[in-house]
Each structure stands twice: as C-alpha cells, then as structure tokens.
Amino acid sequence: MNVTIRHLRAALAVQKHENFRRAAEEVHLSQPALSLAVRELEKNLGVTLFDRTSRMVRTTDVGMSFLRNAERVLSDFDDLLHDIGDLARSRRGRVIVSSVASFAGRVLPIAMRLCDERFPEIEVSIRDEVAVRVADVVRFGEADFGVTVEGPDLDYDLEFDALFEEPFFVICTKAHPFAHKTSVRWRDLSNENLVTLAMTSGSHRIIDEELVRADVHIQRPIQVSQLATVHGMLEAGVGISVLPELGLPSEHHASLVAVPLVDPVRTRKIGIIKRRDRSLSPAASAFAEIMREVLPDILGQPKTD
C-alpha cells in the first residue's frame, strides 16, 4: 500500500468543499491532479471514499470513518513538522555548557541574558569546572560542549575551535612597586610571594613554563583553587598573582591593579570543545553563536562581520 500525505490532504480537501475544483485550489493542485490523487488513494485502500455525480460529491460512510482518522494523523504530522521546525530554528531545547570559571563568570551570564531575550524556550545550564575537568565532562557526554583552555588534555576524540587569545597580567595592590609600571617582565617576579590557581587550572602549565624559562625564584608560592580566593589573597596583601585577562579584577577595583606581563608576551587560547562524533543541536549551536557575539564587547575587541 502506497498512501502518502499528499493523498490524505487531497481527500480531506474534497470532503471539506464537496467540490473538486475548490478542493484543488486549496491544496494548490490542478483539478485533474487532485482527481488522480483521490482515485489512487481509493485504489490503494480498496474502498470508495466519495460518491460522485455531475452535480455533487458526497463522502461515503466508510470515507467518513477513514477521513476522521486521516485528519488526526495529518494534525499529528503537522505538529511534528512544527516542532522540528522550532528546533531547527533554535527556539527550543536544553543546552548544557561546561566552562572554566573565568569564562563562566564573565561571558556566560551576558550570553544567557541575550539568549533568554531571543530564544526564551532554550534552557541553558552551566557547569563551571576547572580546566582539566571540562574536557572529561564533554568527553563523557555530560555537556553539549565545553569552553576551556587549549591544552594537551584535548585528545583525538575532541575538537577545539578557538574563540580568542588572552594575554597574562601581574596583579598586585596599588601600593606595590609594580602598580606604577606600564609593564612587568617575567623575570621581575623573582623573590615575590606568588598566589596562583592550582595545577587543575588552564593557566598553570603556561605560567609554570614561563617561570622556569625566566629562571624566576618565587619567595613563597601559594596555590588556591578558586579565582575569588586569589583576589581575596591579593586584597589582603599576601602577595601578587599572574592571571589571564578574563581573571582580572574589575578595572576600577578599590585596591588592585593589573599590569601587562612582557618579555615575552604569553597568551592562552580559549575555545569551544565538542566531541568529534557528535554534532551540536540547533539550540547548542545558537547559544555558541551568541557567546561569540558578546565576546568583543566584554574583551574590548572590534566586532567582525
């Protein structure tokens, strides 16, 4: 049996109008094409749906029973098309994003607010993690995608799409000698108390490599797990810190300042990671694009078309 949606729409239009010409106009077919579709349907079903005379078209009893069910089938089919259309236009769906804390705190709240305005039926959940955990969360399917630092833990099963590069700064109190400089060299960090994020952070490897290369002797290394703890330590005057741009205190912070680190200028890449074997849903793709859109304003970069 070869019954199609076209057949059902044709027959329902005939039932509605009791006239082949008007039914053909509704379904945008020629009258001969509509008549053919109805005959094919009746042949496939082995029943007569309509009694026809030169003056009238009347639905048979078996036709009434069949078309009642056909109307329900078509309604369900149209609802299905509408639902998938909404998904394809990114209007609905749940998105789980795993992100390093610095990005989660600075970028994702703004992206979520804009997403709520454009796509109120997209539900976004955030999992802020240390960098080494982000990759695992994505790898095991616990998040649609992640935002993290490019690093050696991004194996063949994950693909990395860079969003931006950010430089490193030294952060200190306004009373510290560094606060009055336009830049600080890595080797100038010798004999300082250095507050850094633990090895699980995405910056630790880069900072550690450069300290070794510059032969920097840290007076007292202090490792903590949370960015807020770093800021608290610095505000208390415990030491200085090295942080990427997204981890900096606010520009008008009451007691802390950030000074660019140079000789050399080191950067880290932040990007989206996803599984190579899994495409992003339309909702996840839409949220990723919104993240890209808000980044220039947050980072003070020019927008590109």
Secondary structure as UniProt FT lines:
FT   HELIX           5..17
FT   HELIX           20..26
FT   TURN            27..28
FT   HELIX           31..45
FT   STRAND          50..52
FT   STRAND          57..59
FT   HELIX           61..88
FT   TURN            89..90
FT   STRAND          92..100
FT   HELIX           101..106
FT   HELIX           108..118
FT   STRAND          121..129
FT   HELIX           131..139
FT   TURN            140..141
FT   STRAND          145..149
FT   TURN            152..153
FT   TURN            156..157
FT   STRAND          158..173
FT   TURN            174..175
FT   HELIX           177..180
FT   STRAND          184..185
FT   HELIX           186..189
FT   TURN            190..191
FT   STRAND          193..197
FT   TURN            199..200
FT   HELIX           204..213
FT   TURN            214..215
FT   STRAND          220..224
FT   HELIX           227..235
FT   TURN            236..237
FT   STRAND          240..244
FT   HELIX           245..247
FT   TURN            251..252
FT   STRAND          256..262
FT   STRAND          267..275
FT   TURN            276..277
FT   HELIX           282..299
//
